[in-house]
């Protein structure tokens, strides 16, 4: 017996009409969120929001234009998600510090996360984050460890100088310094974090450097798959298929780190490392205790798990590499472009560190002009141009309403170009960061190279050691000049930190 199903065309039309009406109302409601809150901003396009305005443009220039058009507080849509941007020092203080409890979640800019990356500090929240953060803070600010860091970085710095010597001899018209700086930073991170010896460096450095590069490319603003994943998180599992190289390199490095952990634990159990306790970050993490809450609510201390240790090391490998290599290149570029500043820095280096002597922690901390030059370089090339937080509790601050779940971006790069905060901001003037001028500066939140508040970057001292040792050893051995291949101004890209898009091409000449 045959059955036939009759379809009532009227009911189909009604159903389709209801679907269209629902979608229309959803879109209207979604893309009127900021307007209802009284927050100005660019007009969004359905589905994509405002992200199409970034296509083919310098991302930071778009934020500069929006600030000029909409003021210091405005909103825009990332796909379906409305967010608020603040370019104001008082709002920066309120979001990052004064009202931290309402903005304590830090957004992750890496859309493709593989286990155990979800255990990294940036991915954690609440009490768990606080307890893990205490371990990392103690580690990266330990005077004993930082002294060892100087010794390890100096070894890598000597290798860097030899590489430069080979390049200078064969490149009379200058050369791109990026590969040398990348190698210096990558090797230094391995020595500092893992205490790698020469055999381990030879065996594993290429794999770890490959992971560092691919890890940052996977979160780059130029990576279309990463951009779509940020725009439409529900598509992330599918888009991960395009992240194959990063995933494979991640697996390789995790296996390498598990081998390091096994060897380190064997050494500890055999009491082989007694005289070298905490010579690097790895043994420190293995010997650390973290607070945790038991089932009955009481607090206890436990050691970090292997996966927690690996997660922290992965974070150090990728974050230290991306930011440090970029800032060193920008500093060398600005030194080549500003010869009078280069002369002043060279004089300070000779006065404090000497021509060939070993460098101490006290000497690094006493370099006032270096710090001024670093700050001005960072102001012109903000490695981290913004600080993002998630609003965890609906609130009203300074007349602006923030809704729970919204992303709030403290965009510092437009603030660094604000002539009410920095006189003649287009000019390169390190003296604006002298102690006297900083004391007279209108607001401490006008310049935030390492963030601010409880979730500020904990690795400031560590980063500055690696940066200063590289620059000191280069400047006291070479003079830096621009050449016909030097791009002025230097082209920049977000990968995910701000970095020279095509490296930095300069001329180097031996001083003696």
Secondary structure as GFF3:
##gff-version 3
##sequence-region A 1 512
A	DSSP	alpha_helix	9	30	.	.	.	ID=ss1
A	DSSP	alpha_helix	33	36	.	.	.	ID=ss2
A	DSSP	three_ten_helix	51	54	.	.	.	ID=ss3
A	DSSP	alpha_helix	59	70	.	.	.	ID=ss4
A	DSSP	beta_strand	73	78	.	.	.	ID=ss5
A	DSSP	beta_strand	81	86	.	.	.	ID=ss6
A	DSSP	alpha_helix	89	93	.	.	.	ID=ss7
A	DSSP	pi_helix	94	98	.	.	.	ID=ss8
A	DSSP	three_ten_helix	100	102	.	.	.	ID=ss9
A	DSSP	beta_strand	105	106	.	.	.	ID=ss10
A	DSSP	three_ten_helix	117	119	.	.	.	ID=ss11
A	DSSP	three_ten_helix	121	123	.	.	.	ID=ss12
A	DSSP	alpha_helix	126	140	.	.	.	ID=ss13
A	DSSP	alpha_helix	143	170	.	.	.	ID=ss14
A	DSSP	beta_strand	175	176	.	.	.	ID=ss15
A	DSSP	alpha_helix	178	194	.	.	.	ID=ss16
A	DSSP	alpha_helix	198	217	.	.	.	ID=ss17
A	DSSP	alpha_helix	224	231	.	.	.	ID=ss18
A	DSSP	three_ten_helix	233	235	.	.	.	ID=ss19
A	DSSP	alpha_helix	236	239	.	.	.	ID=ss20
A	DSSP	three_ten_helix	240	243	.	.	.	ID=ss21
A	DSSP	alpha_helix	244	269	.	.	.	ID=ss22
A	DSSP	three_ten_helix	274	276	.	.	.	ID=ss23
A	DSSP	alpha_helix	281	287	.	.	.	ID=ss24
A	DSSP	beta_strand	289	293	.	.	.	ID=ss25
A	DSSP	beta_strand	299	303	.	.	.	ID=ss26
A	DSSP	alpha_helix	306	337	.	.	.	ID=ss27
A	DSSP	alpha_helix	339	353	.	.	.	ID=ss28
A	DSSP	alpha_helix	361	365	.	.	.	ID=ss29
A	DSSP	alpha_helix	368	380	.	.	.	ID=ss30
A	DSSP	beta_strand	386	390	.	.	.	ID=ss31
A	DSSP	beta_strand	395	397	.	.	.	ID=ss32
A	DSSP	beta_strand	400	402	.	.	.	ID=ss33
A	DSSP	beta_strand	407	411	.	.	.	ID=ss34
A	DSSP	alpha_helix	412	415	.	.	.	ID=ss35
A	DSSP	three_ten_helix	430	433	.	.	.	ID=ss36
A	DSSP	alpha_helix	435	439	.	.	.	ID=ss37
A	DSSP	three_ten_helix	444	446	.	.	.	ID=ss38
A	DSSP	alpha_helix	460	475	.	.	.	ID=ss39
A	DSSP	beta_strand	478	481	.	.	.	ID=ss40
A	DSSP	beta_strand	492	494	.	.	.	ID=ss41
A	DSSP	beta_strand	498	500	.	.	.	ID=ss42
A	DSSP	beta_strand	505	510	.	.	.	ID=ss43
###
